[in-house]
Amino acid sequence: MRVFRHHFGLLLLGVVSLLMGEALASEEPRGLLLRKGLVNWQVTLNEARTFIEENIHPKTLRLLRNQKEEGFRCEREAIQGVSHCVWACCVDLGEKDIVHFATLWFYNDRFYAYDVAFDTVQFQRLLSTLATKFGKPSKEEQASQVAPNFMMGGMSTYIVNTKRWDLGDAVVLLSDRGGQGKPLAGHMYVAYMPLLRETILAKKEDNETRAKLPF
């Protein structure tokens, strides 16, 4: 994630403006603002790629033999019409010398959601920013998750705290842990509800279990 030097003089409110397209406090997120521009809800993948820096790759400490460097790529999901793209650069969360990568979701080639992981120590700062921007969360919840414990062997359980804002046609979820399935990473999930509901209907039509939000 540490891939370019950026001026650190960002105000906290600017973080949300960067992520969500300069929305006013009374407005809802309009998409994801990457370093090269705003990816609006419902744009196609080809349109989104205009703003994605595909030549920027996540930092990998060590590549195994024949292991390819991670980078932007897309693949289809089990739900008909849904695809997701990983390692979309570059998202600025206001951390000095650090940018982040987003995962993007599309339904019938229309952008409807994204997720950005961050170090869990940044959770309180981002929570304060979102609360200032959007007010008190609409909902708060705790849930337990299980992850492999490589130090001790076996599995371990950790608690995830999630704050939710319902903002017109958009929903924002901020969790302190569980980003990319890791206990020491938080993440922010933002979705455009009209298209998210369509994916839920599509999943029901595929006779799969009832869909719900990722957290």
Salt bridges, closest charged atoms under 4 A:
GLU53 OE1 - ARG35 NH2 2.56
GLU54 OE2 - ARG49 NE 2.76
GLU70 OE1 - ARG73 NH1 2.67
GLU75 OE2 - HIS84 NE2 3.78
GLU77 OE2 - HIS84 ND1 2.92
ASP92 OD2 - HIS6 NE2 2.85
GLU95 OE2 - HIS100 NE2 2.85
ASP97 OD1 - ARG5 NH1 3.22
ASP115 OD1 - HIS187 ND1 2.92
ASP119 OD2 - ARG2 NH2 3.88
GLU140 OE1 - LYS163 NZ 2.73
GLU141 OE1 - LYS139 NZ 3.81
ASP166 OD1 - ARG164 NH2 2.98
GLU198 OE1 - ARG110 NH2 3.21
